[in-house]
């Protein structure tokens, strides 16, 4: 039996516990300064279900003046003083895209964690899962197609993932899948 977790696209997402994903994205992408994690988390919660999240986060707060933009070499970037302060040098190269990359990674990791929690609750601990992803980072490419008992599930993203956000996921295998793979539950 396959288990599919459906999500209502009109439902407001629960962002009360996105701290682990924010910390992971800050450490992995190095686009936001760690001391601004709380500020960034608050902005994420405001834009979680809205369109153009990177743009909205980058513009939240006091806009930089024309003089400041000229001095910083920002042509056409709409960015607030607060966002500029939160961004690392790497993140300042493109403020909006950096905020988008952070948002995508955090949202995909949070959604994955919620889905996996649902699968773990619904699935029999003797159930089996298969790693599914295309395309993947080099670390995940080595495990693509691997079949594991659900009790041995690896959490994504892998520590060496170099993507802005991770596409990896697990597919619960049906009895027919297991028979075809010659795995005895």
C-alpha atoms as an extended CHARMM CRD file, in Angstrom:
* protein
*
       185  EXT
         1         1  UNK       CA              0.0000000000        0.0000000000        0.0000000000  PROA      1               0.0000000000
         2         2  UNK       CA              1.3630000000        3.4390000000       -0.9290000000  PROA      2               0.0000000000
         3         3  UNK       CA              0.7510000000        6.3460000000        1.4080000000  PROA      3               0.0000000000
         4         4  UNK       CA              0.3190000000        9.7680000000       -0.0920000000  PROA      4               0.0000000000
         5         5  UNK       CA              0.2410000000       12.8330000000        2.1040000000  PROA      5               0.0000000000
         6         6  UNK       CA             -1.9300000000       15.4770000000        0.4950000000  PROA      6               0.0000000000
         7         7  UNK       CA             -1.6680000000       19.1380000000        1.2810000000  PROA      7               0.0000000000
         8         8  UNK       CA             -4.4760000000       21.6420000000        0.9280000000  PROA      8               0.0000000000
         9         9  UNK       CA             -2.9660000000       24.4890000000       -1.1360000000  PROA      9               0.0000000000
        10        10  UNK       CA             -5.3680000000       26.9600000000        0.5080000000  PROA      10              0.0000000000
        11        11  UNK       CA             -4.4170000000       25.9760000000        4.0550000000  PROA      11              0.0000000000
        12        12  UNK       CA             -2.1220000000       28.2530000000        6.0540000000  PROA      12              0.0000000000
        13        13  UNK       CA              1.1600000000       26.4980000000        6.7500000000  PROA      13              0.0000000000
        14        14  UNK       CA              2.3510000000       25.8990000000       10.2900000000  PROA      14              0.0000000000
        15        15  UNK       CA              5.5940000000       27.8240000000       10.6420000000  PROA      15              0.0000000000
        16        16  UNK       CA              5.7500000000       27.7030000000       14.4340000000  PROA      16              0.0000000000
        17        17  UNK       CA              8.7800000000       25.4090000000       14.3720000000  PROA      17              0.0000000000
        18        18  UNK       CA             10.9590000000       26.3300000000       11.3990000000  PROA      18              0.0000000000
        19        19  UNK       CA             14.0020000000       27.0790000000       13.5610000000  PROA      19              0.0000000000
        20        20  UNK       CA             15.9030000000       23.8870000000       12.6510000000  PROA      20              0.0000000000
        21        21  UNK       CA             15.4310000000       24.5490000000        8.9390000000  PROA      21              0.0000000000
        22        22  UNK       CA             16.4940000000       28.2030000000        9.2820000000  PROA      22              0.0000000000
        23        23  UNK       CA             19.6470000000       27.2290000000       11.1810000000  PROA      23              0.0000000000
        24        24  UNK       CA             20.4830000000       24.5440000000        8.5920000000  PROA      24              0.0000000000
        25        25  UNK       CA             20.0040000000       26.9380000000        5.6530000000  PROA      25              0.0000000000
        26        26  UNK       CA             22.0810000000       29.6770000000        7.2820000000  PROA      26              0.0000000000
        27        27  UNK       CA             24.9310000000       27.2180000000        7.8970000000  PROA      27              0.0000000000
        28        28  UNK       CA             24.7110000000       25.5640000000        4.4710000000  PROA      28              0.0000000000
        29        29  UNK       CA             24.1320000000       28.5280000000        2.1520000000  PROA      29              0.0000000000
        30        30  UNK       CA             25.9810000000       31.2480000000        4.0850000000  PROA      30              0.0000000000
        31        31  UNK       CA             23.7130000000       33.9500000000        2.6740000000  PROA      31              0.0000000000
        32        32  UNK       CA             22.3350000000       35.2980000000        5.9840000000  PROA      32              0.0000000000
        33        33  UNK       CA             24.3970000000       36.1940000000        9.0480000000  PROA      33              0.0000000000
        34        34  UNK       CA             23.6760000000       33.7980000000       11.9640000000  PROA      34              0.0000000000
        35        35  UNK       CA             22.9400000000       36.6700000000       14.3460000000  PROA      35              0.0000000000
        36        36  UNK       CA             19.9810000000       37.6370000000       12.0960000000  PROA      36              0.0000000000
        37        37  UNK       CA             18.3020000000       34.2160000000       12.3010000000  PROA      37              0.0000000000
        38        38  UNK       CA             15.4130000000       35.5340000000       14.4140000000  PROA      38              0.0000000000
        39        39  UNK       CA             14.8640000000       38.5150000000       12.1060000000  PROA      39              0.0000000000
        40        40  UNK       CA             14.8940000000       36.2680000000        9.0420000000  PROA      40              0.0000000000
        41        41  UNK       CA             12.5750000000       33.7230000000       10.7040000000  PROA      41              0.0000000000
        42        42  UNK       CA             10.0490000000       36.4610000000       11.5050000000  PROA      42              0.0000000000
        43        43  UNK       CA             10.1310000000       37.6680000000        7.8700000000  PROA      43              0.0000000000
        44        44  UNK       CA              9.6950000000       34.0930000000        6.6180000000  PROA      44              0.0000000000
        45        45  UNK       CA              6.5740000000       33.6320000000        8.7200000000  PROA      45              0.0000000000
        46        46  UNK       CA              5.1090000000       36.8200000000        7.2290000000  PROA      46              0.0000000000
        47        47  UNK       CA              5.6290000000       35.7140000000        3.6150000000  PROA      47              0.0000000000
        48        48  UNK       CA              5.4090000000       31.8950000000        3.9070000000  PROA      48              0.0000000000
        49        49  UNK       CA              2.1800000000       31.5490000000        1.9110000000  PROA      49              0.0000000000
        50        50  UNK       CA              2.5870000000       34.6900000000       -0.2080000000  PROA      50              0.0000000000
        51        51  UNK       CA              4.0280000000       35.1740000000       -3.6620000000  PROA      51              0.0000000000
        52        52  UNK       CA              7.4680000000       36.7290000000       -4.3050000000  PROA      52              0.0000000000
        53        53  UNK       CA              8.9120000000       35.8640000000       -0.8810000000  PROA      53              0.0000000000
        54        54  UNK       CA             12.4990000000       36.8620000000       -1.6610000000  PROA      54              0.0000000000
        55        55  UNK       CA             11.4120000000       40.2600000000       -2.9270000000  PROA      55              0.0000000000
        56        56  UNK       CA              9.2170000000       40.8540000000        0.1290000000  PROA      56              0.0000000000
        57        57  UNK       CA             11.9090000000       39.7900000000        2.5950000000  PROA      57              0.0000000000
        58        58  UNK       CA             14.6050000000       41.8800000000        0.8710000000  PROA      58              0.0000000000
        59        59  UNK       CA             12.3610000000       44.9570000000        0.9170000000  PROA      59              0.0000000000
        60        60  UNK       CA             11.0700000000       44.5870000000        4.4800000000  PROA      60              0.0000000000
        61        61  UNK       CA             12.0450000000       47.5890000000        6.5810000000  PROA      61              0.0000000000
        62        62  UNK       CA             13.6120000000       50.9540000000        5.8380000000  PROA      62              0.0000000000
        63        63  UNK       CA             14.5860000000       51.2600000000        2.1610000000  PROA      63              0.0000000000
        64        64  UNK       CA             18.1780000000       52.1340000000        1.3810000000  PROA      64              0.0000000000
        65        65  UNK       CA             18.4940000000       55.6920000000        0.0850000000  PROA      65              0.0000000000
        66        66  UNK       CA             19.6050000000       56.3880000000       -3.4860000000  PROA      66              0.0000000000
        67        67  UNK       CA             22.9140000000       57.6000000000       -2.0980000000  PROA      67              0.0000000000
        68        68  UNK       CA             23.4310000000       54.3770000000       -0.1360000000  PROA      68              0.0000000000
        69        69  UNK       CA             22.5420000000       52.2770000000       -3.1770000000  PROA      69              0.0000000000
        70        70  UNK       CA             24.9900000000       54.2240000000       -5.3360000000  PROA      70              0.0000000000
        71        71  UNK       CA             27.7210000000       53.9190000000       -2.6950000000  PROA      71              0.0000000000
        72        72  UNK       CA             27.1150000000       50.1520000000       -2.4180000000  PROA      72              0.0000000000
        73        73  UNK       CA             26.9220000000       49.6710000000       -6.1870000000  PROA      73              0.0000000000
        74        74  UNK       CA             23.3340000000       48.4400000000       -6.1240000000  PROA      74              0.0000000000
        75        75  UNK       CA             21.7090000000       49.1000000000       -9.4620000000  PROA      75              0.0000000000
        76        76  UNK       CA             18.0480000000       48.2040000000       -9.5850000000  PROA      76              0.0000000000
        77        77  UNK       CA             18.0580000000       46.1110000000       -6.3870000000  PROA      77              0.0000000000
        78        78  UNK       CA             15.2710000000       47.0170000000       -3.9960000000  PROA      78              0.0000000000
        79        79  UNK       CA             16.6220000000       46.2180000000       -0.5710000000  PROA      79              0.0000000000
        80        80  UNK       CA             16.0160000000       47.4980000000        2.9410000000  PROA      80              0.0000000000
        81        81  UNK       CA             18.6660000000       48.4870000000        5.4460000000  PROA      81              0.0000000000
        82        82  UNK       CA             17.5950000000       45.5960000000        7.6870000000  PROA      82              0.0000000000
        83        83  UNK       CA             17.8850000000       43.0330000000        4.8940000000  PROA      83              0.0000000000
        84        84  UNK       CA             21.2460000000       44.4590000000        3.7920000000  PROA      84              0.0000000000
        85        85  UNK       CA             22.5570000000       44.1530000000        7.3480000000  PROA      85              0.0000000000
        86        86  UNK       CA             21.2900000000       40.5430000000        7.5830000000  PROA      86              0.0000000000
        87        87  UNK       CA             22.9210000000       39.4310000000        4.3200000000  PROA      87              0.0000000000
        88        88  UNK       CA             26.4840000000       38.1440000000        4.1490000000  PROA      88              0.0000000000
        89        89  UNK       CA             28.8500000000       39.3960000000        1.4540000000  PROA      89              0.0000000000
        90        90  UNK       CA             27.8610000000       36.3520000000       -0.6140000000  PROA      90              0.0000000000
        91        91  UNK       CA             24.1680000000       37.1090000000       -0.0610000000  PROA      91              0.0000000000
        92        92  UNK       CA             24.5920000000       40.7600000000       -1.0210000000  PROA      92              0.0000000000
        93        93  UNK       CA             25.5830000000       39.8460000000       -4.5890000000  PROA      93              0.0000000000
        94        94  UNK       CA             21.8630000000       39.4860000000       -5.3470000000  PROA      94              0.0000000000
        95        95  UNK       CA             19.7450000000       40.2600000000       -2.2820000000  PROA      95              0.0000000000
        96        96  UNK       CA             16.4080000000       39.1370000000       -3.6990000000  PROA      96              0.0000000000
        97        97  UNK       CA             17.7420000000       35.8770000000       -5.1570000000  PROA      97              0.0000000000
        98        98  UNK       CA             19.6100000000       35.1250000000       -1.9190000000  PROA      98              0.0000000000
        99        99  UNK       CA             16.3940000000       35.5850000000        0.0730000000  PROA      99              0.0000000000
       100       100  UNK       CA             14.5880000000       33.3770000000       -2.4650000000  PROA      100             0.0000000000
       101       101  UNK       CA             17.2580000000       30.6630000000       -2.1720000000  PROA      101             0.0000000000
       102       102  UNK       CA             16.9740000000       30.7330000000        1.6220000000  PROA      102             0.0000000000
       103       103  UNK       CA             13.1750000000       30.5940000000        1.4360000000  PROA      103             0.0000000000
       104       104  UNK       CA             13.1460000000       27.6840000000       -1.0470000000  PROA      104             0.0000000000
       105       105  UNK       CA             15.6110000000       25.6290000000        0.9820000000  PROA      105             0.0000000000
       106       106  UNK       CA             13.8380000000       26.2640000000        4.2830000000  PROA      106             0.0000000000
       107       107  UNK       CA             10.3800000000       25.6400000000        2.8430000000  PROA      107             0.0000000000
       108       108  UNK       CA             11.3960000000       22.4400000000        1.0400000000  PROA      108             0.0000000000
       109       109  UNK       CA             13.1860000000       21.1080000000        4.1350000000  PROA      109             0.0000000000
       110       110  UNK       CA             10.2510000000       22.0080000000        6.3860000000  PROA      110             0.0000000000
       111       111  UNK       CA              7.7250000000       20.4350000000        4.0020000000  PROA      111             0.0000000000
       112       112  UNK       CA              9.8730000000       17.3080000000        3.7550000000  PROA      112             0.0000000000
       113       113  UNK       CA             10.1240000000       17.0520000000        7.5410000000  PROA      113             0.0000000000
       114       114  UNK       CA              6.3260000000       17.3560000000        7.8540000000  PROA      114             0.0000000000
       115       115  UNK       CA              5.7470000000       14.7330000000        5.1220000000  PROA      115             0.0000000000
       116       116  UNK       CA              8.2330000000       12.3280000000        6.6800000000  PROA      116             0.0000000000
       117       117  UNK       CA              6.6150000000       12.7570000000       10.0800000000  PROA      117             0.0000000000
       118       118  UNK       CA              3.2850000000       11.8750000000        8.4470000000  PROA      118             0.0000000000
       119       119  UNK       CA              4.7260000000        8.8280000000        6.7170000000  PROA      119             0.0000000000
       120       120  UNK       CA              6.3960000000        7.6650000000        9.9240000000  PROA      120             0.0000000000
       121       121  UNK       CA              3.0900000000        8.0190000000       11.8170000000  PROA      121             0.0000000000
       122       122  UNK       CA              1.0460000000        6.2270000000        9.1800000000  PROA      122             0.0000000000
       123       123  UNK       CA              3.4840000000        3.5670000000        8.0890000000  PROA      123             0.0000000000
       124       124  UNK       CA              4.1420000000        0.2630000000        9.7310000000  PROA      124             0.0000000000
       125       125  UNK       CA              7.7340000000        0.2590000000       11.0160000000  PROA      125             0.0000000000
       126       126  UNK       CA              8.3260000000       -2.7750000000        8.8070000000  PROA      126             0.0000000000
       127       127  UNK       CA              7.5280000000       -0.6610000000        5.7410000000  PROA      127             0.0000000000
       128       128  UNK       CA             10.1940000000       -0.0010000000        3.1490000000  PROA      128             0.0000000000
       129       129  UNK       CA             11.0580000000        3.2070000000        1.3350000000  PROA      129             0.0000000000
       130       130  UNK       CA             13.0880000000        4.1120000000       -1.7570000000  PROA      130             0.0000000000
       131       131  UNK       CA             15.1280000000        7.2820000000       -2.3110000000  PROA      131             0.0000000000
       132       132  UNK       CA             13.7120000000        9.2260000000       -5.2470000000  PROA      132             0.0000000000
       133       133  UNK       CA             15.2400000000       12.3180000000       -6.8220000000  PROA      133             0.0000000000
       134       134  UNK       CA             16.1890000000       13.7620000000      -10.1720000000  PROA      134             0.0000000000
       135       135  UNK       CA             18.3540000000       15.7860000000      -10.4390000000  PROA      135             0.0000000000
       136       136  UNK       CA             20.3690000000       15.4830000000       -7.2550000000  PROA      136             0.0000000000
       137       137  UNK       CA             23.5660000000       16.7000000000       -5.6790000000  PROA      137             0.0000000000
       138       138  UNK       CA             26.6280000000       14.4400000000       -5.8750000000  PROA      138             0.0000000000
       139       139  UNK       CA             26.0430000000       13.1200000000       -2.3490000000  PROA      139             0.0000000000
       140       140  UNK       CA             22.4420000000       12.0800000000       -3.0720000000  PROA      140             0.0000000000
       141       141  UNK       CA             23.2960000000       10.6690000000       -6.5040000000  PROA      141             0.0000000000
       142       142  UNK       CA             25.2090000000        7.9100000000       -4.7170000000  PROA      142             0.0000000000
       143       143  UNK       CA             22.0600000000        6.7620000000       -2.8960000000  PROA      143             0.0000000000
       144       144  UNK       CA             19.4470000000        7.2890000000       -5.6260000000  PROA      144             0.0000000000
       145       145  UNK       CA             17.2300000000        4.2430000000       -5.7590000000  PROA      145             0.0000000000
       146       146  UNK       CA             18.4500000000        2.8250000000       -2.4430000000  PROA      146             0.0000000000
       147       147  UNK       CA             15.7870000000        0.8410000000       -0.6050000000  PROA      147             0.0000000000
       148       148  UNK       CA             15.6900000000        0.9620000000        3.1960000000  PROA      148             0.0000000000
       149       149  UNK       CA             13.3790000000       -0.0300000000        5.9950000000  PROA      149             0.0000000000
       150       150  UNK       CA             11.5240000000        3.0770000000        7.1470000000  PROA      150             0.0000000000
       151       151  UNK       CA             13.1920000000        2.7520000000       10.5480000000  PROA      151             0.0000000000
       152       152  UNK       CA             16.5570000000        3.4750000000        8.8500000000  PROA      152             0.0000000000
       153       153  UNK       CA             15.3260000000        6.5100000000        6.9060000000  PROA      153             0.0000000000
       154       154  UNK       CA             18.0410000000        9.1060000000        6.2510000000  PROA      154             0.0000000000
       155       155  UNK       CA             16.9950000000       12.7160000000        6.7350000000  PROA      155             0.0000000000
       156       156  UNK       CA             17.5320000000       15.2040000000        3.9160000000  PROA      156             0.0000000000
       157       157  UNK       CA             19.2840000000       17.3240000000        2.9440000000  PROA      157             0.0000000000
       158       158  UNK       CA             22.4490000000       15.3250000000        3.3680000000  PROA      158             0.0000000000
       159       159  UNK       CA             25.1860000000       17.2270000000        5.2430000000  PROA      159             0.0000000000
       160       160  UNK       CA             27.2360000000       17.5280000000        2.0350000000  PROA      160             0.0000000000
       161       161  UNK       CA             24.3280000000       18.7080000000       -0.1680000000  PROA      161             0.0000000000
       162       162  UNK       CA             25.5020000000       21.6570000000       -2.2330000000  PROA      162             0.0000000000
       163       163  UNK       CA             22.1700000000       22.6150000000       -3.8100000000  PROA      163             0.0000000000
       164       164  UNK       CA             20.3010000000       25.7850000000       -2.9000000000  PROA      164             0.0000000000
       165       165  UNK       CA             17.4530000000       23.5000000000       -1.9100000000  PROA      165             0.0000000000
       166       166  UNK       CA             17.1510000000       19.7470000000       -1.7610000000  PROA      166             0.0000000000
       167       167  UNK       CA             14.8430000000       17.8040000000       -4.0930000000  PROA      167             0.0000000000
       168       168  UNK       CA             15.3600000000       14.4580000000       -2.3820000000  PROA      168             0.0000000000
       169       169  UNK       CA             12.4030000000       12.5210000000       -1.0730000000  PROA      169             0.0000000000
       170       170  UNK       CA             11.3420000000        9.0540000000       -0.0440000000  PROA      170             0.0000000000
       171       171  UNK       CA              8.6830000000        6.9380000000       -1.7160000000  PROA      171             0.0000000000
       172       172  UNK       CA              6.9600000000        4.3270000000        0.3840000000  PROA      172             0.0000000000
       173       173  UNK       CA              6.9790000000        1.0070000000       -1.4680000000  PROA      173             0.0000000000
       174       174  UNK       CA              3.9080000000       -1.1240000000       -1.9810000000  PROA      174             0.0000000000
       175       175  UNK       CA              3.8440000000       -4.8860000000       -1.4680000000  PROA      175             0.0000000000
       176       176  UNK       CA              3.9890000000       -5.2500000000       -5.2640000000  PROA      176             0.0000000000
       177       177  UNK       CA              7.1080000000       -3.0290000000       -5.4110000000  PROA      177             0.0000000000
       178       178  UNK       CA              8.7460000000       -5.1410000000       -2.7100000000  PROA      178             0.0000000000
       179       179  UNK       CA              7.9060000000       -8.3680000000       -4.5570000000  PROA      179             0.0000000000
       180       180  UNK       CA              9.3410000000       -6.9900000000       -7.7930000000  PROA      180             0.0000000000
       181       181  UNK       CA             12.5230000000       -5.9950000000       -5.9360000000  PROA      181             0.0000000000
       182       182  UNK       CA             12.5730000000       -9.3910000000       -4.2030000000  PROA      182             0.0000000000
       183       183  UNK       CA             12.4900000000       -7.8640000000       -0.7260000000  PROA      183             0.0000000000
       184       184  UNK       CA             10.6430000000       -9.7220000000        1.9990000000  PROA      184             0.0000000000
       185       185  UNK       CA              8.8500000000       -7.4150000000        4.4550000000  PROA      185             0.0000000000
